[in-house]
Amino acid sequence: MQLFSDAPLLKFDRQFPIYNFFFPGQRAAREGASVRKALRSGSQHATSRALYFHIPFCETICSFCPFTRGTFRNADVIENYVVDLLKEIELKAAMVDLRAVPVRAIFFGGGTPSLLSPEQIRRIGESIRRHFDLSRIEEYSFEIEVKSLTEEKASAMQDIGVTHPRFGLQTFNPRWREMFDLTATLDQVHAATQCLTSRFPYQSFDLLYGMSGTDEDMLLRDLEQAVAMRTTNIDVYPIDNVMTQVTLHRKIAKAGYSPTSAARKFSMRLLADEFMRHAGFSPHNGHGYVRGRCSPDTVVSAEYSFVYHEHVYGYDDCDLLGFGVNAISAVFGHVMTNTHSRAIYHQTLGQGQLPTAVSEHEPALDYARPLILRLPYHGAVEKRLVDLSKVPEDVCDRLRRLIEAGLVDDAAESYRLTRLGWHWYVNMMVYLMPSRERAMLNRLVVTQLAPGERSMDISELRFAH
């Protein structure tokens, strides 16, 4: 990836095509690495923690979704999984005092957490209260699919402390809802939204743009209907054609849709940003908007933050513990990833063991994380919270180049994105990474596209300079 410091707008030669990723990434297991050692390392270093709980069941499989999930078959399968999830919490609690680090954010993701019954929601919530310190909890997110939301489930979510229910709307366009295999009707979407806005202080949904064959007119229609939903938050994402399902690529090919170029997708981002700001929303991270929090001229809001992502993309003393199949834990010096197989997850936990791969990495990568992830994604880093003497020199060199290119302001007490820098947040995260980590991400892109079942035109990746 090449940086063009003197270019007025297109500061890079290409758009990195994956928009969400972890840093440091999972590496090969190192001899002596263990879950117990990793958990203890995290507890000794962290001052703030987020929890993630993965519920891998869906009534239907959406064609754009890259996450670990499976179709929902019967209630017994979900109940067995809940038992296993609670067992994982118990096993980790036996290794280390999980209450040693206060939890500031909890996220139930999937899959479809709203397929849980009210009793199961309360049972998991009770286990969380029993095993973790929630005295500093600020945010409790719970993903739903609108067809499975009921008043009883919403009440159970309130009972366990949920503050931020989230759902995937993606688009209002009938043709693309069909392309995405979204089976909820818009009437169901509106009914669920009314339920959530009447019960919870925050509500959010996702909106996708930049799909092949789409244009700015469709984007504007989606944005107009989105802000009319009256939710407090909206997340506006570009489609990630590297990680979407092969099914969607086949549908696009059959429909004969032309790919959306990197330049056009970038212009759509600019359009969406201007629309959202003038509609009374402010950006609070790379893709998230919050209603009525600051002036339209603000680069990134300082009044609201997605606290869960402050731990995924945060300072070195903010860590993440994940539970459930394929859940990732990122603690100081270690990354842990649970098996993606529900069968192996069940079998291993039944033997009193954790189905988890553990890798170790140099502490310097954790010290660099605020500059590599937090600065581009959240828009600012306080200098007093970053020990530059422990950050790899090549990361500092690349930060200086971004400052020279006008993408980052070097203020007295902080580094802050410029307005232009905010539009390049994904590229900046990749650009700031040490070479080994960049190579790992590039290999992921090549691996995803290599079999030929997913196809991307070069125009989707490269800008014409």
C-alpha positions as CSV (number, residue, x, y, z in Angstrom):
1,M,0.0,0.0,0.0
2,Q,1.5,3.3,-1.1
3,L,0.9,6.7,0.5
4,F,0.7,9.8,-1.7
5,S,1.5,12.6,0.7
6,D,1.0,15.4,-1.9
7,A,-2.3,14.1,-3.3
8,P,-5.2,16.4,-2.5
9,L,-7.8,13.6,-1.8
10,L,-6.9,10.1,-2.9
11,K,-4.0,9.6,-0.4
12,F,-3.4,5.9,-1.2
13,D,-3.0,3.8,-4.3
14,R,-5.6,1.3,-3.2
15,Q,-8.5,0.7,-0.8
16,F,-7.9,-2.1,1.6
17,P,-11.0,-4.3,1.1
18,I,-11.5,-5.7,4.6
19,Y,-13.0,-3.2,7.1
20,N,-13.0,-5.0,10.4
21,F,-10.1,-7.0,11.8
22,F,-8.1,-7.7,15.0
23,F,-4.6,-6.6,15.9
24,P,-2.4,-8.3,16.9
25,G,-3.8,-11.3,14.9
26,Q,-3.8,-14.9,15.9
27,R,-0.3,-16.5,15.3
28,A,0.9,-20.1,15.5
29,A,0.7,-21.5,19.0
30,R,3.9,-21.1,20.9
31,E,5.2,-23.8,23.3
32,G,4.2,-23.0,26.8
33,A,1.3,-20.8,25.9
34,S,-1.9,-21.6,27.7
35,V,-5.3,-20.2,28.5
36,R,-4.4,-19.9,32.2
37,K,-1.2,-18.0,31.4
38,A,-3.0,-15.7,29.0
39,L,-5.8,-14.9,31.4
40,R,-3.4,-14.2,34.2
41,S,-1.3,-11.9,31.9
42,G,-4.5,-10.0,31.1
43,S,-5.6,-9.6,34.7
44,Q,-2.2,-8.3,35.7
45,H,-2.1,-5.7,33.0
46,A,-5.6,-4.6,32.2
47,T,-7.5,-1.9,34.0
48,S,-10.7,-2.2,31.8
49,R,-12.4,-5.1,30.1
50,A,-15.0,-5.9,27.5
51,L,-16.9,-9.3,27.2
52,Y,-18.1,-10.9,24.0
53,F,-20.7,-13.7,23.9
54,H,-21.2,-15.5,20.6
55,I,-24.6,-17.0,19.8
56,P,-24.1,-18.8,16.5
57,F,-27.7,-19.6,15.4
58,C,-29.8,-18.1,12.6
59,E,-33.2,-18.7,11.2
60,T,-31.9,-17.9,7.8
61,I,-28.3,-17.4,6.5
62,C,-27.7,-13.9,5.1
63,S,-25.6,-13.9,2.0
64,F,-23.4,-11.0,3.1
65,C,-22.5,-12.3,6.6
66,P,-19.0,-13.6,7.2
67,F,-19.4,-14.7,10.8
68,T,-19.6,-18.1,12.3
69,R,-23.2,-19.2,12.4
70,G,-25.6,-22.0,11.5
71,T,-29.3,-22.4,10.8
72,F,-31.6,-22.8,13.8
73,R,-33.1,-26.2,13.9
74,N,-34.7,-26.8,17.3
75,A,-34.8,-25.4,20.8
76,D,-32.7,-28.3,22.3
77,V,-29.7,-27.4,20.2
78,I,-29.7,-23.9,21.5
79,E,-30.2,-25.1,25.1
80,N,-27.3,-27.4,24.8
81,Y,-25.2,-24.6,23.6
82,V,-26.2,-22.3,26.5
83,V,-25.2,-25.0,28.9
84,D,-21.8,-25.2,27.2
85,L,-21.4,-21.4,27.2
86,L,-22.1,-21.3,30.9
87,K,-19.5,-24.1,31.4
88,E,-16.9,-22.1,29.6
89,I,-17.4,-19.2,32.0
90,E,-17.1,-21.6,34.9
91,L,-13.9,-23.1,33.6
92,K,-12.2,-19.7,33.1
93,A,-13.4,-18.5,36.5
94,A,-11.6,-21.5,38.0
95,M,-8.4,-20.4,36.4
96,V,-8.3,-16.8,37.4
97,D,-10.4,-14.3,39.3
98,L,-12.6,-12.9,36.5
99,R,-13.7,-10.1,38.9
100,A,-10.2,-8.7,39.1
101,V,-10.7,-6.4,36.1
102,P,-13.9,-4.2,35.9
103,V,-16.1,-4.7,32.9
104,R,-17.1,-1.6,31.0
105,A,-18.8,-3.2,28.0
106,I,-20.6,-6.4,27.1
107,F,-21.6,-7.5,23.6
108,F,-23.9,-10.4,22.6
109,G,-23.2,-11.1,18.9
110,G,-23.9,-13.8,16.4
111,G,-25.6,-15.3,14.7
112,T,-28.8,-14.2,16.4
113,P,-28.7,-13.8,20.2
114,S,-32.5,-12.9,20.0
115,L,-33.1,-16.6,19.3
116,L,-32.4,-17.3,23.0
117,S,-35.5,-17.7,25.1
118,P,-36.2,-15.1,27.8
119,E,-35.2,-17.7,30.4
120,Q,-31.9,-18.4,28.7
121,I,-31.2,-14.7,28.4
122,R,-31.7,-14.2,32.1
123,R,-29.7,-17.3,32.9
124,I,-26.6,-16.1,31.0
125,G,-27.1,-12.6,32.5
126,E,-27.1,-14.1,36.0
127,S,-23.9,-16.0,35.3
128,I,-22.2,-12.8,34.1
129,R,-23.3,-10.9,37.2
130,R,-22.0,-13.7,39.4
131,H,-18.5,-14.0,37.8
132,F,-17.6,-10.5,36.7
133,D,-17.3,-7.0,38.3
134,L,-20.0,-5.0,36.6
135,S,-19.6,-2.0,38.9
136,R,-18.3,0.2,36.0
137,I,-20.5,-1.2,33.2
138,E,-21.3,1.6,30.7
139,E,-22.6,-0.3,27.7
140,Y,-24.5,-3.6,27.2
141,S,-25.1,-4.5,23.6
142,F,-27.4,-7.3,22.3
143,E,-27.8,-8.1,18.6
144,I,-31.3,-9.1,17.4
145,E,-33.0,-10.3,14.3
146,V,-36.3,-8.5,14.1
147,K,-38.4,-11.6,13.3
148,S,-37.3,-13.3,16.6
149,L,-37.8,-10.2,18.9
150,T,-40.8,-10.4,21.3
151,E,-41.9,-8.2,24.1
152,E,-40.9,-11.0,26.6
153,K,-37.4,-11.2,25.2
154,A,-37.1,-7.4,25.3
155,S,-38.1,-7.5,29.0
156,A,-35.5,-10.2,29.6
157,M,-32.8,-8.0,27.9
158,Q,-33.8,-5.1,30.2
159,D,-33.6,-7.4,33.2
160,I,-30.0,-8.3,32.5
161,G,-29.0,-4.7,31.9
162,V,-29.0,-4.3,28.1
163,T,-28.6,-0.7,27.0
164,H,-27.8,-1.0,23.3
165,P,-29.9,-3.4,21.2
166,R,-28.6,-3.7,17.6
167,F,-30.1,-5.2,14.5
168,G,-29.0,-5.6,10.8
169,L,-31.3,-3.7,8.5
170,Q,-28.7,-3.4,5.7
171,T,-31.0,-1.9,3.1
172,F,-34.6,-0.9,2.4
173,N,-34.2,-1.8,-1.3
174,P,-36.5,-4.8,-2.1
175,R,-34.1,-6.2,-4.7
176,W,-31.1,-6.1,-2.5
177,R,-33.0,-7.4,0.6
178,E,-33.7,-10.4,-1.6
179,M,-30.1,-10.6,-2.8
180,F,-29.0,-10.5,0.9
181,D,-31.6,-13.2,1.8
182,L,-33.2,-10.9,4.4
183,T,-36.5,-12.5,5.1
184,A,-37.9,-9.9,7.6
185,T,-40.6,-7.6,6.1
186,L,-40.2,-3.8,6.5
187,D,-43.3,-3.9,8.7
188,Q,-41.5,-6.3,11.1
189,V,-38.5,-4.0,11.0
190,H,-40.6,-1.0,12.0
191,A,-42.5,-2.9,14.7
192,A,-39.2,-4.1,16.2
193,T,-37.8,-0.6,16.1
194,Q,-40.8,0.8,17.9
195,C,-40.4,-1.9,20.6
196,L,-36.7,-1.0,21.1
197,T,-37.0,2.8,21.1
198,S,-39.7,2.5,23.7
199,R,-37.6,0.4,26.1
200,F,-33.9,1.2,25.7
201,P,-31.8,4.4,25.9
202,Y,-29.9,3.5,22.7
203,Q,-30.8,1.6,19.6
204,S,-28.7,0.9,16.5
205,F,-28.9,-0.8,13.1
206,D,-26.5,-1.4,10.2
207,L,-26.8,0.0,6.7
208,L,-24.6,-1.3,3.8
209,Y,-23.7,0.6,0.6
210,G,-21.4,0.2,-2.4
211,M,-22.8,-3.1,-3.6
212,S,-22.3,-4.0,-7.3
213,G,-24.8,-2.4,-9.6
214,T,-25.9,0.2,-7.0
215,D,-25.7,3.9,-7.3
216,E,-25.9,7.1,-5.3
217,D,-29.6,7.4,-5.8
218,M,-30.2,4.1,-4.0
219,L,-27.8,5.2,-1.2
220,L,-29.7,8.4,-0.7
221,R,-33.0,6.6,-0.5
222,D,-31.6,4.2,2.1
223,L,-30.2,7.1,4.1
224,E,-33.4,9.1,4.0
225,Q,-35.4,6.1,5.3
226,A,-32.7,5.2,7.8
227,V,-32.8,8.6,9.6
228,A,-36.6,8.5,9.6
229,M,-36.4,5.4,11.8
230,R,-35.6,7.7,14.8
231,T,-33.0,5.4,16.4
232,T,-30.2,7.0,18.3
233,N,-27.5,5.3,16.3
234,I,-26.8,4.1,12.7
235,D,-23.8,2.2,11.5
236,V,-23.0,2.9,7.8
237,Y,-20.7,0.3,6.2
238,P,-19.3,-0.3,2.8
239,I,-19.9,-3.9,1.6
240,D,-16.9,-6.2,2.1
241,N,-16.7,-8.3,-1.0
242,V,-13.7,-10.3,0.3
243,M,-15.5,-11.8,3.3
244,T,-19.1,-12.0,2.0
245,Q,-20.6,-15.4,1.2
246,V,-19.9,-17.2,-2.1
247,T,-23.7,-17.3,-2.5
248,L,-23.8,-13.5,-2.9
249,H,-21.0,-13.5,-5.5
250,R,-22.9,-16.0,-7.5
251,K,-26.1,-13.9,-7.3
252,I,-24.2,-10.8,-8.4
253,A,-22.7,-12.7,-11.4
254,K,-26.0,-14.1,-12.4
255,A,-27.6,-10.6,-12.2
256,G,-24.8,-9.2,-14.4
257,Y,-24.2,-6.3,-12.0
258,S,-21.1,-4.2,-12.6
259,P,-18.6,-3.9,-9.7
260,T,-18.5,-0.6,-7.8
261,S,-15.0,0.9,-8.2
262,A,-12.9,1.9,-5.3
263,A,-13.2,5.5,-6.3
264,R,-17.0,5.4,-6.5
265,K,-17.3,3.6,-3.2
266,F,-15.1,6.3,-1.7
267,S,-17.3,9.0,-3.2
268,M,-20.3,7.2,-1.7
269,R,-18.6,7.4,1.7
270,L,-18.2,11.1,1.3
271,L,-21.9,11.5,0.3
272,A,-23.1,9.3,3.2
273,D,-21.0,11.3,5.7
274,E,-22.3,14.7,4.4
275,F,-25.9,13.4,4.5
276,M,-25.6,12.0,8.0
277,R,-24.0,15.2,9.4
278,H,-26.7,17.4,7.8
279,A,-29.4,15.0,9.1
280,G,-28.3,15.8,12.7
281,F,-25.8,12.9,13.3
282,S,-22.2,12.9,14.2
283,P,-19.6,10.2,13.5
284,H,-18.2,8.6,16.7
285,N,-15.9,6.0,15.0
286,G,-15.0,4.9,11.5
287,H,-18.5,3.9,10.5
288,G,-20.8,4.7,13.4
289,Y,-23.1,7.8,13.8
290,V,-25.0,9.1,16.8
291,R,-27.9,11.4,16.7
292,G,-27.6,15.0,17.9
293,R,-24.4,14.8,19.8
294,C,-22.1,17.6,18.4
295,S,-21.8,20.1,15.6
296,P,-21.7,19.0,11.9
297,D,-18.1,20.3,11.7
298,T,-16.8,17.9,14.3
299,V,-14.4,15.3,12.8
300,V,-15.3,12.6,15.3
301,S,-17.6,13.1,18.3
302,A,-16.0,13.3,21.8
303,E,-19.4,13.1,23.4
304,Y,-20.2,9.5,22.6
305,S,-18.2,6.3,22.1
306,F,-18.8,2.7,21.3
307,V,-17.3,1.4,24.5
308,Y,-17.0,-2.2,23.3
309,H,-14.8,-1.1,20.5
310,E,-12.6,1.0,22.8
311,H,-11.4,-2.5,24.0
312,V,-11.2,-4.1,20.5
313,Y,-9.5,-1.0,19.1
314,G,-8.2,0.6,22.2
315,Y,-5.3,1.4,24.6
316,D,-3.0,-1.4,25.8
317,D,-4.7,-1.7,29.2
318,C,-8.1,-2.4,27.7
319,D,-8.7,-6.0,26.9
320,L,-11.4,-8.4,25.6
321,L,-12.6,-11.8,26.8
322,G,-14.7,-13.8,24.3
323,F,-17.0,-16.8,25.0
324,G,-18.6,-19.2,22.6
325,V,-17.6,-20.8,19.3
326,N,-15.0,-18.9,17.3
327,A,-14.9,-16.1,20.0
328,I,-11.7,-14.2,20.2
329,S,-10.0,-13.0,23.4
330,A,-7.3,-10.3,23.1
331,V,-5.3,-9.8,26.3
332,F,-1.9,-8.4,26.9
333,G,0.7,-10.5,25.1
334,H,-1.8,-13.1,23.9
335,V,-4.6,-13.8,21.5
336,M,-7.0,-16.7,22.1
337,T,-9.5,-18.1,19.6
338,N,-12.1,-20.7,20.3
339,T,-12.9,-23.5,17.9
340,H,-15.4,-22.7,15.1
341,S,-17.0,-26.1,15.4
342,R,-20.0,-26.4,17.7
343,A,-19.4,-30.2,18.0
344,I,-15.7,-29.8,19.1
345,Y,-16.8,-26.9,21.4
346,H,-19.3,-29.2,23.1
347,Q,-17.1,-32.3,23.3
348,T,-14.1,-30.4,24.7
349,L,-16.0,-28.5,27.3
350,G,-17.7,-31.9,28.3
351,Q,-14.2,-33.1,29.1
352,G,-13.5,-30.1,31.4
353,Q,-11.2,-28.4,28.9
354,L,-11.3,-25.3,26.8
355,P,-11.4,-25.6,23.0
356,T,-9.1,-22.7,22.6
357,A,-6.0,-21.9,20.5
358,V,-3.5,-19.6,22.3
359,S,-0.7,-17.6,20.7
360,E,1.8,-15.1,22.2
361,H,3.2,-11.9,20.7
362,E,5.6,-9.2,21.6
363,P,4.3,-6.7,24.2
364,A,5.4,-4.0,21.7
365,L,2.4,-4.8,19.6
366,D,0.0,-4.1,22.4
367,Y,1.7,-0.8,23.2
368,A,1.4,0.1,19.5
369,R,-2.3,-0.8,19.3
370,P,-3.6,2.7,20.3
371,L,-1.7,4.3,17.4
372,I,-2.5,1.5,14.9
373,L,-6.2,1.0,15.7
374,R,-7.6,3.5,18.2
375,L,-6.3,6.6,16.5
376,P,-7.7,5.8,13.0
377,Y,-10.9,4.2,14.3
378,H,-11.9,6.4,17.2
379,G,-10.2,9.5,15.8
380,A,-7.9,10.5,18.7
381,V,-5.2,9.2,21.1
382,E,-4.1,10.9,24.3
383,K,-0.3,11.0,24.3
384,R,0.0,10.5,28.0
385,L,-1.7,7.0,27.6
386,V,0.8,5.8,25.0
387,D,4.4,4.9,25.9
388,L,6.2,5.7,22.6
389,S,9.5,4.2,23.9
390,K,7.8,0.8,23.7
391,V,6.2,1.2,20.3
392,P,8.1,-0.2,17.3
393,E,10.1,2.5,15.5
394,D,8.6,1.7,12.1
395,V,5.1,2.4,13.5
396,C,6.3,5.8,14.8
397,D,7.9,6.5,11.4
398,R,4.7,5.7,9.5
399,L,2.7,7.9,12.0
400,R,5.1,10.8,11.1
401,R,4.4,10.3,7.4
402,L,0.6,10.4,8.0
403,I,1.1,13.7,9.9
404,E,3.1,15.1,7.0
405,A,0.4,13.9,4.6
406,G,-2.2,15.9,6.5
407,L,-4.2,12.9,7.7
408,V,-3.3,13.3,11.4
409,D,-2.8,16.4,13.6
410,D,0.0,16.4,16.1
411,A,-1.4,18.4,18.9
412,A,0.3,19.2,22.2
413,E,-1.5,16.5,24.2
414,S,-3.0,14.2,21.6
415,Y,-2.9,12.8,18.0
416,R,-6.1,13.5,16.2
417,L,-7.4,12.7,12.8
418,T,-8.1,15.5,10.3
419,R,-11.4,15.5,8.5
420,L,-9.7,13.9,5.5
421,G,-7.9,11.4,7.7
422,W,-11.1,10.1,9.0
423,H,-12.2,9.0,5.5
424,W,-9.1,6.9,5.3
425,Y,-9.3,5.2,8.7
426,V,-9.2,1.6,7.3
427,N,-6.1,2.2,5.1
428,M,-4.4,4.1,8.0
429,M,-4.9,1.1,10.3
430,V,-3.2,-1.2,7.8
431,Y,-0.6,1.3,6.9
432,L,0.5,1.8,10.5
433,M,0.9,-2.0,11.2
434,P,4.3,-3.6,11.3
435,S,5.2,-5.4,8.1
436,R,4.5,-8.9,9.5
437,E,1.0,-8.0,10.5
438,R,0.3,-6.3,7.2
439,A,1.5,-9.4,5.4
440,M,-0.9,-11.6,7.5
441,L,-3.8,-9.4,6.4
442,N,-2.7,-9.4,2.8
443,R,-2.5,-13.2,2.8
444,L,-6.0,-13.3,4.1
445,V,-7.3,-11.3,1.2
446,V,-5.4,-13.5,-1.3
447,T,-6.6,-16.7,0.4
448,Q,-10.3,-15.5,0.3
449,L,-10.1,-14.6,-3.4
450,A,-7.8,-17.4,-4.6
451,P,-10.3,-20.3,-5.2
452,G,-12.2,-18.2,-7.7
453,E,-15.6,-18.6,-6.1
454,R,-15.4,-15.0,-4.9
455,S,-14.5,-12.5,-7.6
456,M,-13.4,-8.9,-7.4
457,D,-12.4,-6.6,-10.2
458,I,-9.1,-4.8,-9.9
459,S,-11.1,-1.5,-10.0
460,E,-12.6,-2.4,-6.7
461,L,-9.2,-2.3,-5.1
462,R,-7.1,0.2,-6.9
463,F,-7.5,4.0,-7.5
464,A,-6.7,5.4,-10.9
465,H,-3.8,7.9,-10.2
